Structures are given as structure tokens and as C-alpha cells.
Amino acid sequence: MEGCKSKMSKCIKDWSREDLLALKNKLELEYNEFVGKNLALNMARGKPSGGLLDHNTPVLDKFSPFAADGTDARNYGVLEGLPEMRSFFGEVLGMDPERIIIGGNSSLNLMYDSFVRLMLFGTGGHPAWGSFPKRKFLCPSPGYDRHFAITQEFGFEMITVPMTVDGPDMDVVEKLVAEDENIKGIWCVPLYSNPQGICYSDETVERLGKMKTAAPDFKIFWDNAYGVHHLYGETKLADIFEACEKGGNPDRAYYFFSTSKITFPGAGVAMIAASLTERKEILKRMTIQTIGSDKLNQLRTLRVLKDAATLKQHMAELADILRPKFDIVLETLDTELAEAGFARWNSPKGGYFVSLDTMDGCAKAALALASAAGVTMTGAGATFPYKKDPADSNIRIAPTYPTDDELRVAMKLFCVCVKLATVRKLCGEI
Amino acid sequence: MEGCKSKMSKCIKDWSREDLLALKNKLELEYNEFVGKNLALNMARGKPSGGLLDHNTPVLDKFSPFAADGTDARNYGVLEGLPEMRSFFGEVLGMDPERIIIGGNSSLNLMYDSFVRLMLFGTGGHPAWGSFPKRKFLCPSPGYDRHFAITQEFGFEMITVPMTVDGPDMDVVEKLVAEDENIKGIWCVPLYSNPQGICYSDETVERLGKMKTAAPDFKIFWDNAYGVHHLYGETKLADIFEACEKGGNPDRAYYFFSTSKITFPGAGVAMIAASLTERKEILKRMTIQTIGSDKLNQLRTLRVLKDAATLKQHMAELADILRPKFDIVLETLDTELAEAGFARWNSPKGGYFVSLDTMDGCAKAALALASAAGVTMTGAGATFPYKKDPADSNIRIAPTYPTDDELRVAMKLFCVCVKLATVRKLCGEI
């Protein structure tokens, strides 16, 4: 995180009112110029750009519909997914393919369905989560708004856990889960977390696996969405299954992954992995839900991604498209906001987002300005449970969708908006 | 339904013990000949054959990923499905596309998810179905085993309703639903029902729409799986939405359809349709569950099926592949079983199955014989709730998967098994 960078210039907080008003007038002029451009840019979601998608067009080619074992992928069956798809994910993520079940195009849907199973049926012989009227869930924040939406939908009280540079604050987590059997689980995006790009340290993973929980059926929802999305060289992630086994809690983790941000968001292949015991329970329920997911799309995806080595090369090529976008964001922030300490932000080494903190009470105002000038960003507060950022300061920047040129314009406007909102705040106008 | 056909020959029930024993010996020889062939044929599920699938290979061709409105189908979004996919289904099924939401590759999954929503959240401001400990569901039988499996999974008491040539026995249905608010819905396969191939009459549809139900949130699960699977000319189906509206129950029906048995079972496109009010509620829940289903597969499917006229031609070509299979089944049954009244069966005008009733208490034994000789059929009882056929007589014949030659052998063996089981039963051996 960067703060007031320069020792030479004065932090904006310490400026005189006169200087602030002068700056405000200047910024209002700049802002109005952007408004005059009639922009319509969307940076709200982590959507890949057309360029990223074009890179994957071979996935659309015609191909033979037969799997390696002769299975006709056009027909019904193979509930757990094709063996070669499970082997591929196993190799890429360093896990036993026997842990893996292949889903449809959405790992989010697999997470939702896991909540459904736990709510209605429970697991491991424990009561259904739905039978706990005071059920709670740990939500390291800032975090992913769609995780929080699922938690809220199923009636959980969401408990915000602060993030550190090593992942969720484990002192807080351990204390909470040890005391309250109503706390049923925790959301984790362990590599290049959404939105901060934080990577969980080995110690964090180890502690998550071994911590004592009052709930015997405590679950870690391990959403490794950006597990292969390295922008500046590889970051290693400790093995959550191994940590849980060593900690004496072999059934604790559900591991989610997909190719949504590797091939196509709309037509990727998703998976859930678990202990062999948990996997068996999941399959027992899934066999009532569906006859099987789209095996043709599994083959189609595999014909392009092939194996871990090919995937690595594929991701390096995607990173070459993504990295300049991150560079534009970080350079603009550095140029526009660093010196006077308008905001703090992270410099992620991978993933899909840059997380920025304005001065307290300025995020909503800054985003409203951006929106009024035609640039849609993720809504203020979205990275916190109940969409309520207590400090009104966190903003998620999603640079993946716009073209580089659009992004330059959008980021310049965004910085004007952050500065203008800050100055207005300091002038007592908001 | 055919019974003892010939007035000339004696019905098997009236044969002398001596004649029965002689026939038994002859059949045992015939059966053992089949056993010696080491067959391994699967007629258990309504899976299409390779020939049916080959007919659809253009669905696998490369194509442009852009929808008619310019949407990039590779990316996130469009929760309700592409407009052209909804228009296509609307045209084919004669309904307003605004009622339709596109799902993934499985309409069964959409039915399961609908149960989940109703169990956990309820609809229309009514209490969640999960809050009714004595919840019940009407199961017209024989019916589809996977429907019954869902009903059982969610803890419903399944109430068997007899079928007539016009659909479920509506006198029974109307009486049950009027009295008991715990009865929350009914399963319907209205055209070429699974397994009997029965088509609901206009009067049945009208009565389903207008009947008085004690449960204000009673739901018709309208699984029109074989809605375009005409084998011998088109059968018309009355409009369930219109019937519900006219009956004063506009929100009563959930309509399910898919291309699973039009293109590929493993990679089709499924849909759910409902009243605009219900659809809004469904979307409100779905937006938490997923960002959207596979739009590329929607485009891929549409590039082949195009419109209602093209689909009609497509289905006529599929019928040319399917019809000979049904002819083999019906001719073999007629030759082998009709004269002496070993069984009764229907002659469906479409769909995927032939339903056969043995003499009471013979179905399990006949299928065990077939299985021991290498022919897997749908398990005895599978067409009834709890897999319990009270008469032990119904057998579902699924002729779609084997090649014509395999089917001829399998059907001859099957008839031997039915006859042998019947004779053994009449001899008091089972």
C-alpha cells in the first residue's frame, strides 16, 4: 500500500483552505471537460476484453466428440465429468483428480449449489445449516460481492474479517470460530484476492486448516478464481487440502476453480474439489439434480488448453494482454494521486483487480462523479458485506474489459473524481 | 392398449398346467441360447443412438460468437439468455418469449433448482415449502423416475395418481388438491408421456388450469420433454398458460423444455417459462446463483435449428431414424406376446418410450432374466414413486439407444423373458 509518497510536497490533509478551493475550481473544470465527452465506459465487473476473448477462438473450432476413453460426449452421463478434464485440473492445481467433480460454466453456481446442499441436507451426518436460525459466515473484506450475495440470500449473518497482507486476519478468525458454533464457514479467494490481489501466506493456509472450530461441519469455501493468473511471475499457494488433513480436519475445504477467465466467462468449465468423503456426499446429491454437465464443452476446452505446460504458455500470453492494462491503472494512480496522498492502493502481482482506498467518506462521492461522467465502476460498498463499507473508502478498479485507450481516459477521469470528491470532503461540502 | 388379441387361441391364463410346463421347457431352452450369446446391450435410459447424434454434428462447427444484437456470447452476462434463443423457443412452443429464461444443458436441473427456490424461499409471498413438514406432491404414474427422485430428495410424500388415455385421472387430482393444502404440485409430461406416450387432452389441460387447490401456491411442473417428438404426424397440445389464466390461476405453471433430445443430451439448451410475475421472482433468485448460462451453446444450437420450420424438418429427419426402432419394438411385441395375452402395451405416436404391463407380479422376474442374459432395461418399479410398482407389472422399453440390429435381438430376448417369467409365475415357481 502506498500513502503520501513525497516527503517534499504537503499531504492534501494539511493544505490550507485557500489552496483547497483553488484546486477544487481547477478540478471542477477538468471534470466538466470529461462530462462534455459523453463517455460510456464500463469498468464495473471483471469482464475480459474482446482481445482476451479473441485469443481463445480455437475453443470454438469443430472437433471430434469422443473422449479419450471412447465416451461419446454428445450423449447423457458421466456425472463427475470426463476423466481427462479432471486429470487436467488435477495437474494444473496439484491435486488428486479423484477429488474433482466437473460442473457447468460457472463455479459461482457450484458455490451456490453447495450452500443449497448444506442448507437443506447438511453433510457428514451433521444437521442441515438451515436448522440454525442464527447461522453466520465469515467474510474477509474487502471481498467479492457475489460471495456476500449468496451468504445473504441464505440468511447468514455476515461477519466482516479484516484482511492483512497475508490473507484474512487469522487471530480474529481463530477467535471467532472457536467460540461460536453458528459460524459455519469462511469465504477465501486465496491467490490475488478480489479486489486487493492479496496472496495467502503458507502460515495463513496452515492455520485455516488446523484451527479449532466450534462448528464440527465448518467449511472453507476456497475460490481459487485467479489461481493461474500471474501477471509478474508465479506466486505459490500452499495446499489447502494438505493443511486441512495435517490439521486433523480433512473434510473442511471445498475448492472451486474454473476456466471462465482462462477461456470464456460465458462458456468456461467449472469444478469443485473436496475430500473423497465429501465428494461422495456431493455426488449423491448431484445425481438427483442433473444427468451431467456439458461434456462437449469439456472436450472443446481441453483441445486448446491440453495440459499444465500448454496452459502456462496460454496464461503467459493472456498476461501480455492484461499487464499493460494494469500498468496503465497503476501509472495513472501514481501520477495523479500519489504525491498528495489522495488515496492508497495495492500493486497486485496477478488477478483481475486493483483495490483503492480513498480518504474516509469519499468513495461514494467519487464513484457518483465518475458515473455522471459516463464511467461505470463497481458500486461503492460492493466489496463489503451488505454493500456497506464502514469507512466509505474502498473502490474496486476492474481494468480488464476496456481497451487500453479507453482505460487511459477512464483512469484519468477516475483520478479527477477521487481528487474532486476528496477536496469537496475536506471543504466540508460532502 | 392391446390384451388377448386372438379369439381363436386360449389366453395363457387359461392354459392347462401340462401345456404350461411344456412351454416353460421350450422357453428355458430359448432363453439359454440367448445367455450363450454373451450379450451386453443397454436399453435402460432414453439415450439417443449414435446415428441420432451424428445427425446433429453441424452444431459443433466453428461459428461467429456474436449474437444478433451484437452481444459477445463469449463474455459474462445476459442472465435470461440471448433474445434470439428465447424467440426461437417462443415460436416453437407458441408462447411469449418474455415468459422464458434460458438455462444450461439440463431442464432437469432447472426443475431441481425450482424445487430448491420453493423449498427455501417460497414464491408469491407464500411460506417456503420447506416449512410444511407434511408436504406432498402428485405423481401421475407410471411416470419419470427422475421426477420422483427430486420429489423424494426434498422430503415430499409422493401421491400416486393413475393415468388415463387423456392424462392423469383428473377426478382423482381435483379431489386431492381441493382438500389438502400440503399438496404443493403435480408432475406432468403432457405430450408423449414418459413412459406411456400418453398425450393430455384439451379437457385435462383446462381442468389442470382451473381446478381449485387448497394450496394457494400450487405448481404444475409442465415438463414438455417430447413436445416436438412426433413419430407419426403431429399431436396438438393445449396451452397450459392460457388454461391457467382462464382458470384464474395465472402463476400456476412452470413450463420446461430443452433441446436435449433435439440436438445433444449432454450439450443441449434448456429453458423454464412462467407467468411474468413468477419469472421475475425466478430471475431475482437466479441472479444470486449465476452470472448466466452458456450463450455460446445457445448460438451454436441456433445456427442449426434456426426457426420453427427448420426445427420441424430436423425433427422429421430424426423421426425417420427413430420410427424404425419403434416399429421393431411394436412388431416384436405383437408377434411374440399378443396372441396369448402375455402382456399389454401402448403404441405411442411420439416420444421416446414404449410402456408394457406384464401379468401382475412378473415384471421384476422378467427384467432379472433379461439382465442375466446381458440386456439392461430400466429397473422394475422405476416408473412409480419410491420405485415400487404395486402390481409389479410395468416395464419401460427405451428403444432409442441400440442400433436396429441390436434392438431386434434385445426385443426377442425380452419377449422370451416376459413369457418365461409369466409361465413360471403361473406354475407357481415365483
Chai-1 contact restraints between the chains, C-beta under 6 A:
chainA,res_idxA,chainB,res_idxB,connection_type,confidence,min_distance_angstrom,max_distance_angstrom,comment,restraint_id
A,K47,B,N75,contact,1.0,0.0,6.0,A-B,restraint_1
A,K47,B,Y76,contact,1.0,0.0,6.0,A-B,restraint_2
A,L53,B,R74,contact,1.0,0.0,6.0,A-B,restraint_3
A,L60,B,K62,contact,1.0,0.0,6.0,A-B,restraint_4
A,D61,B,K62,contact,1.0,0.0,6.0,A-B,restraint_5
A,K62,B,L60,contact,1.0,0.0,6.0,A-B,restraint_6
A,K62,B,D61,contact,1.0,0.0,6.0,A-B,restraint_7
A,K62,B,K62,contact,1.0,0.0,6.0,A-B,restraint_8
A,A73,B,G266,contact,1.0,0.0,6.0,A-B,restraint_9
A,R74,B,L53,contact,1.0,0.0,6.0,A-B,restraint_10
A,R74,B,F264,contact,1.0,0.0,6.0,A-B,restraint_11
A,R74,B,G266,contact,1.0,0.0,6.0,A-B,restraint_12
A,N75,B,K47,contact,1.0,0.0,6.0,A-B,restraint_13
A,N75,B,P265,contact,1.0,0.0,6.0,A-B,restraint_14
A,N75,B,G266,contact,1.0,0.0,6.0,A-B,restraint_15
A,Y76,B,K47,contact,1.0,0.0,6.0,A-B,restraint_16
A,Y76,B,P265,contact,1.0,0.0,6.0,A-B,restraint_17
A,G104,B,G104,contact,1.0,0.0,6.0,A-B,restraint_18
A,N105,B,D294,contact,1.0,0.0,6.0,A-B,restraint_19
A,S106,B,T290,contact,1.0,0.0,6.0,A-B,restraint_20
A,L108,B,T290,contact,1.0,0.0,6.0,A-B,restraint_21
A,N109,B,Q289,contact,1.0,0.0,6.0,A-B,restraint_22
A,N109,B,T290,contact,1.0,0.0,6.0,A-B,restraint_23
A,Y112,B,Q289,contact,1.0,0.0,6.0,A-B,restraint_24
A,V116,B,V116,contact,1.0,0.0,6.0,A-B,restraint_25
A,A149,B,I288,contact,1.0,0.0,6.0,A-B,restraint_26
A,I150,B,I288,contact,1.0,0.0,6.0,A-B,restraint_27
A,E153,B,I288,contact,1.0,0.0,6.0,A-B,restraint_28
A,F264,B,R74,contact,1.0,0.0,6.0,A-B,restraint_29
A,P265,B,N75,contact,1.0,0.0,6.0,A-B,restraint_30
A,P265,B,Y76,contact,1.0,0.0,6.0,A-B,restraint_31
A,G266,B,A73,contact,1.0,0.0,6.0,A-B,restraint_32
A,G266,B,R74,contact,1.0,0.0,6.0,A-B,restraint_33
A,G266,B,N75,contact,1.0,0.0,6.0,A-B,restraint_34
A,G266,B,K295,contact,1.0,0.0,6.0,A-B,restraint_35
A,A267,B,D294,contact,1.0,0.0,6.0,A-B,restraint_36
A,A267,B,L296,contact,1.0,0.0,6.0,A-B,restraint_37
A,I288,B,A149,contact,1.0,0.0,6.0,A-B,restraint_38
A,I288,B,I150,contact,1.0,0.0,6.0,A-B,restraint_39
A,I288,B,E153,contact,1.0,0.0,6.0,A-B,restraint_40
A,Q289,B,N109,contact,1.0,0.0,6.0,A-B,restraint_41
A,Q289,B,Y112,contact,1.0,0.0,6.0,A-B,restraint_42
A,T290,B,S106,contact,1.0,0.0,6.0,A-B,restraint_43
A,T290,B,L108,contact,1.0,0.0,6.0,A-B,restraint_44
A,T290,B,N109,contact,1.0,0.0,6.0,A-B,restraint_45
A,D294,B,N105,contact,1.0,0.0,6.0,A-B,restraint_46
A,D294,B,A267,contact,1.0,0.0,6.0,A-B,restraint_47
A,K295,B,G266,contact,1.0,0.0,6.0,A-B,restraint_48
A,L296,B,A267,contact,1.0,0.0,6.0,A-B,restraint_49
